Amino acid sequence: MKNLNRIGIFGGTFNPIDNAHIAIAKQFIQELNIYKCYIIPANVSPFKTSNNDTFQISSEFRIQMLKLAFADEQKFIIDTYEIDKGGISYSYDTIRYIQLKHPNAEIFILIGSDQAVSFKEWKEWEWILKNTRICVAMRLGFSTREEITELLKIDNKVPHILKSPIIKISATEIRQKLLKGDSINEYIPRDVEDYIRTNKLYLPKIS
């Protein structure tokens, strides 16, 4: 049965989108009975404001990879709000934007346990905990379920820990594999990998 009042948000740099992102997003909407989930690529993460990243690519490339990855998934909406807005991307602003689009909805936020451990550094983190339901996908080496539950508990409201498998690879490791010429076909959807190789993404910058 459809629950029209449950709206999900999954934000990140998605640099690049990978199979783990897709798997936890699908688990998220299934486990929480999410009607629609907005996939929102960040313009500039407040935790990644350095301009010295060797693997920076244009927003257009990241958007296109997301479109390829979720092309056949009707419950997912690629939304470029943060990129269109420009500047540093704050989840608080994005949540308010989604609330305006869905004023009567219950908002669910999908994050990784790596984000959970630094959650109290987020803009308006207490407001976010009180006004949304935080759902956490576990990543290898980033705290335990019990620690995260205690960390993100507020007014007896606790986060939801997804039943998804623990994520064991990061986007950084995938980019390093591309740089070394290693195979990435087990980590990236085929269409996304073809797009990366066609456009020669994640190669070192030549100064």
N, C-alpha and C positions, 0 to 999 in steps of 0.2 A: 504494500500500500504506500502511495506517495505521500511524503510529508512536505507540503509546500512551504512550511514555515522553518525549515532547517536549511540554512545556507552556510556553505563552507568557504574558507579563504585559505589558500596555500600560496605563500609568497616566498621569494628567494631570488638569488642572482641567476640561478639556472644556467651556469656557465661551465659546462653545458648541462642540459636536461639529460638524465640518465634513467636506466631501468629501475633503479631503487626509488627515485622520485615517483615514477609512474606507479610502481607497485604499492607504495604507501598511500598515494593519492586514491587509488582504487579501494584499498582496504579502509581508508578513512570514510569514503562515501557509503561503503557497504555496512561497516560496523556501526556507524552513527546514523544511518538512514538519511543521508544528506540528499536533498532534492537537486541542488545545483552547487557546484564548487567553482569558485573563481581562482584561476591560476594567474598570479600577478607578479610579473618580473620586476624586480627593484630597479630604479634608476641608479642610485648610489646608496649602498647600505651604510648606515651610520657606523658600522664596525669595519668597513672596508673603504675608507675615504682616500687612501693613498693613490696617487696617480702613477706609481712606479710598478704596477703589476705588468709583468711580461706578457701575460695572457689576456689582457683587456681586449675585448672585441666590441663592435658596435651593438647597440640595442636592437637594431634591425635583425642582425644575425640571431640573437637570442630569441627574439619573438618568432622568427621563422622556424627555428628548431622546435619551439613549443607547439607551434601549429602542426608541424609534421608529427610530433610525438602523440598529440591528442586528436589527430584528424578524425578518427573513427569513434570518438568518445563523446556522446551527446550530453552527458551530465557535466562536462567541463567547459568552462568559458575562459578563453585567453583574454585578459583585460589589461590594457596598457596604461591604466590610470597613473601609476607612479612614474612611468617613463614620460608620459605626456605632461605631467605636473612639473617634472624637472626637479633639480636639487636633491637633497638628501631625502631618502624614503623612510618614513616612519609608519609603523603598523597602526598606531593610533589614528593617524589621518586617514589611512586606507579603510579602517574599520568604520569610521564615521561616514565615509563615502558609500560603503556598502549598506550601511544602515539607512541612508537616504534613499537608496534604490529599493530596499526591502524593509520598510519601516516596521512591519509587524513580525519580522523573522527573528528566530534565535540564531545567533552567529557562532559558528564553530571555527576555531583557528588551528591549523595543523602546523606543528613545528617539530624539529628534531631535538633530541636530548642535548646536542651540542648548543642549541639556542636556549634551551631551558635553563642550563646552568648559569647563563648570563642574563636571564630574563629580567632581573631586577635593575638592570642597567638600561632597559628600554624606556622610551618616553611614555609617561602616564601608565606605567606597568600595573599599578593597583587598579586603575579604572578599567584596563583591559581584562584583568582577572575577574572583576566584579560584573562586567557587562558582556562577556563572551564565555564560551566553554573552550578551554585549552586542551588540545589533544596532542599527545607526544608520541613520536616514533623513535624508538631507541636506536642509538648509534653506538658502535663498538668504542669503548674507552671513555664514554661520557656519562659518568655517574650511574646510579642504580634506579630502578623503578621506585623503591621506597624513598630514596633521597629526593628524587624529583617530585614525588607526591607531597612530601613535607615542604619542599621549597616553594611550590606553587599553590599551596593551600591558603585560602583566604575565607574568613567567615564560615568555616566548616565546609566550604566548597572546594573540591579537589579536582585536579586535572584528570583527564581520561588517558590512560596509557594504552596505545594500540596493541593489538595482538599480532602485529606484523613481525616478520623476522628481523633480527638486528641487522642494521645497515653496516656493511664491512668495508665499503670503499667510498672515497670522497671525490668530488669534482677535481680537486687538486691532483689526486693520484691519476685520474683519467687523463688530465691534460699532460701530465708527465709521461704517461704511456704513449700518447700521441707524439710528443716531442721526440721520444726515443724510437718511434716507428713500431712499437709493440701493438699487438692485436687488441682491439677494444670491443669486438663484436659481442662479447658476453655482457657488456656493461651499458651499451648504447643501442637504441632501436636502429634497425638497418637504414631506414630513410634518413635518420639524423646523422648516422655515420657517413653515409654517402654525401650528404650536404656539407659536413665538416671537411671531408677530403676534397670535394669539388671546389670549395671556396678557400682551401688551404688555411683553415683556421687553426689557432693555437700553435703556430710556428713562432720561433723567437723573433723579436723585433731586431731589425738591423739598424744600428746607430750610425 
